[in-house]
Amino acid sequence: MKKTACIYTSNTGVGLISDVNLIQDILYEDYDVDVVYLEWGLDDNTKQPVFANYDIGIFIQDFGEQWFERNKINILIANEEWINSEKLTQLKYFDKILTKSTFAKHLLAPYNNNIVTTGFCTIDKNLNINPTKDFFHLAGKSYQKNTEDVLKCFSKSNLELTLLQSQRTDLTPTSNVNFIQEYLTTEEIATQLNDHKVHLCPSIYEGWGHYLYEGMSTGALIYATRLPMFVEWIDPDLVVYLDCVFYKHNDNYPFLKSTWPHQFGWLVDIKQLADAIDSHKKHLEKHNPDKVRQFFKHINEKNSKKIHTELTNI
């Protein structure tokens, strides 16, 4: 008989749903897995799974103490930038915390004695098609992607950009930007990912950065901020890294307006980003899509095994 596990998270966006699906895939051979979205509440019996008690409870990003007693073991998969000051004091109640980078582990080390860095994994989006367009920026619902500076670069360029953005209304793209705001299916998003040669990922902060790794899964050329969590995992020969400056607070960028402890970040050198965009053909000449894709498959396999070990070795 399989053991039981429950994944707890908030139903706030595509990234967390991807995390849930990935963890379900990692555990399916060893555990019967339920999923609870924390918005449901303990009293919403119509949406509660069959089991009342689980061998492990796995919290992804969000958590509440009221759910802990349902599980013999409680584990947090942390996205450190979304842990507020009150939640930081509750980290001590977890039996184990998994972080996606050693940078995150160092941030959270004062709050729990059992923290393991596992990295993470990303759904493979490769469709084996040849890209026909150049620039793509997948902002989604996030304010961390530094879409502001991407648009500044293309406002001074004749090059074309596809921008997929589903939340913000304060952006004013120029005529050379294909601004997609309507709902796209998973398959339609995957097609956009595969149909572009260069993916712009100049994030201010990422716990992992699914949109970057999804781009790598297609073999795309990635422009990325030189974030510590990117540098830790990705060989500099596989991407174009952009220099950046650390900011604790900046009123011009929504993510950097927060007072949450770990909502700081890095802003790219916008001139370097603009120059890299203008010289994209030179970068594409040196780019090896097959090598990038093989790296993606390797890191996915390696980290999936590590996550499986840390979730089941309890």
N, C-alpha and C positions, 0 to 999 in steps of 0.2 A: 504494500500500500504506500502510495506517495505521501510525502509530508505536505503540509499546507503553508501557503504564503499569501500575504495580501500586500498589494502595492497601494500606497496612499499618495495622492498628489492633488493639486488644484487644476481644474480644467480651464487654464488660462490661455492656451495657445498651442501652436503646432509643435514647438520644441518639446514641451512636456509630454504631449501625446506620443511623439517619437520615442522619448525616453521610456515611457510605459511599454510600448510595443517591443523595444529592444530588450528590456529586462524580462518580459514575458518569454521572448524567444530564448534567452539565455537559461531560463529556469524550467522550461516546459518538460524536460525529460525527468526531472527530479521532484518537481512540486506541482500540486494543483494550485493554480494562481488565481486569486480574485483581485479586482480593482475597486477601490473606493475613492470617489472624488470628495474632498473635504467639504465642499459646499453643501453636500447632502445633509450633513448633521447626523448626530448619533440617533436622533429620534425619528428619522425618516425611514421607517421599517419597509416601505415599499421599494426602496432602492438598495437595501442592505443585502450583501451576499449570504449564502447559506450558512457558512461557518461563523461561529461566534468567537472562536479562539484559533490562533494561528501559531505555527511553529516559528515563523519569522514575519515581522512587519517591516516593510521596506518603504521608507518615506523619501519621495523625490522632491527636493527643494523645499516644500512646505510641510508643516507638521503642527499637531496640537497635542498637548499632554493627555487630553481626554481619550485619545485613541490608543495610548501605550499599553493599557492593561489588557487589551484584546490579544496581545502577542507575547509569546514567551521570550523572544529576542526582538529588539528594536534597532534597526539600522537606518542611517540617513545617507542618502546620496546627495551630497551638498552642491548647491549653486550658491556660493558664498556671498555673491553680490546682493542676493535677495533675502538675507537673514538680518532682521532688524535688531536693535539693541536688546529688546526684551527676549527675543528668541535665542540670542547668543547665550544668555544665562541659563537656558534650558538644554543646551547641547550636552551638558554633563549627564543627562538621563539616558542618552543613547548607549547601547552596548558597543556599537562600532559606528564610525563615520567613514565613508568613502569619499575621497576628493578626486577631482579630475586633473589636478596638477599639484606639484610640490609647493608651488606658490600659495595655493589655497590651503594646503596642509599647514604651512607656517602661519597663515592668518588665523586658523581655527585651533591651533595647538594649545593655546592657553585655556581652552574651554572643554577639552575632552582628552583623556589619556590614551585612547585607542583609535587613532586616525591612520588610515592606510590610503596611499595614493595608487589608484588603479588606472588612471586615464579614463577614456570612455570609448564609445563606438558610435557609428552613424549608419543609417540605412543607405545601402548602395543604390544610387540613382542612375547608374549607367544604362543607356539604351542602345549602345553600339551604333550611333548615327554620327555622321560627319557634321560638325557645326558649320553654319552658314553666316553667322553674325559675329560681331566682335565683342562688345561690352555688355555685361550684365551685372546688376546689383539687386540682390534679394534682401530687401529691408523687412518685409513682413509686417508684424505688429511691433517690432522692437524699436526703441529709442537709442539703442547702444551701437547701431551700425554706422554712425557718422555719415548718414545720408546727406546732411547739410553740406559737408565739404565735397562730397561726390558731385552734387549738383552745381556747386560753385565752379568746379573744374570744367564741367560740360557747358556751362553758360558762356565760357570763353573759348569754346572749341566748336568746330564743325562736325566732329565725329558723333556717331549715334550711340545712344545708350538705351537699353531696356531696363526699366526700373519697376520692380514688383513691390508694391506697398499697399497694405490693407487697412491702415488705421489713421495715419496723420492727415490732417486737412490744411496744415500750415505750409505745405511745400508748394513751390511754384516752378515746375520744370519748364525749360525752354522748348522750342519746337523740335529740337533734335533729340528729345527724350521721349521714348515710347512709354508713357506712364500708365501702368496697368494697376487699377484699383479694384476691379470687379473680382468676384470669387472665381478661383481656378481649382479644378480638381487636382488630386495628387498626381495623376498622369499628365495633366497639362503643365503643372509646375516642373515635373521631371523633363518634359519636352523642352521647356524654356532653359533649364539647366544645361541640357545636352546641346542645344542649338547655338550656344555662345562660346567663343574661344577664350575670353578673358573675364574672370569673375572678380569684381571689386569687393574686397572684404577689409576695409580700413576701420575696423571696430574700435570703439573707445574702451570696451572691456568685454571679455567673453569667459564664461566658466569653461566651455569647451569650444563651441563655435560650429554647430551643425552645418550652417550654410557654407562654411569654408570646406569642410570635409566632404559635403555633398558635391561641391564643385570638383574636388580632387577625384572623387569616385568616377566622374565623367572624363577625367584626364585634362581638365581645363587648366589654363595658366591662372594662378592666383596672385593678386596683389593684396598683401596683408600688412596690417600694423605689426610692428616688432613688439608684440605683447609677450610677457614672460611665459604665459601658458601656450602660446604658439611656438615660441622658440624652443621650449622644452621638448616638444614632440616632433617638430617638422624640420627636416634638413634644409638649410638655407639655399641649397642648390635646386630645390624643388619648387620654390615660390619666389616672388619678388617682394622682399621685405621693405617696408617704408619706415624711415626714422620717425620718432615721435617724442613728445614732451609730456611728462606726467602732470596731471592736474588733480587736485583734491576737490576743487569747486570751480565751475565756470557757468555763468548765467546764460550763455549763448547756446548751451547744449542741454536739453531736458534731463538726460541721464546724470549730468554733473551738477544739477541743482539740488539733488537729494541730500538729506542729512543722515541717511543710513550709513553705518560704519564702513562698508566696503563698496559703496557706490562712488568710487573715484575712478580715474582712468587715464588713458593716454590719447592725445590728439596727434594725428599724423602731420608731418611737414607737408602742407598743402601744395607747395611748389614742387616738391619731390613727387607727389602724387600726380600732379598735372604733367610733369615732365615724363613720368613713366607711362601715362596714358598716351601722350604724343608719340613716344618712341616704342609703342607696343609691337610694331612689326619686328623690330630688332630683338625684343624679348621672345617673340613667338618663334623666330628662327632658331633660337637655342633651346626651345622648350621640347621636352620629350613626354608626350601624353602617356605612353605605355609605362614609363618609369614612375610617373606620378600615380597612375592607377594601381600599379603593383605595390607601391608604398601604402596606399589607402587600404588595400586588401590585407597587407601584412599587419598594419597597426590595428585594424578592426579585429582580426583573428587573435592577435596577442592580447589586446585589452579585454576582449570578450572572455577569454580563458581566465584572466586575472580577476575580473568581476565575478565570474562564476565561482571561483575558488573562495573569494572573500565573503560571498553571500551564503555559501553552503558549508563552509568550514567554521561552524559556530558551536 
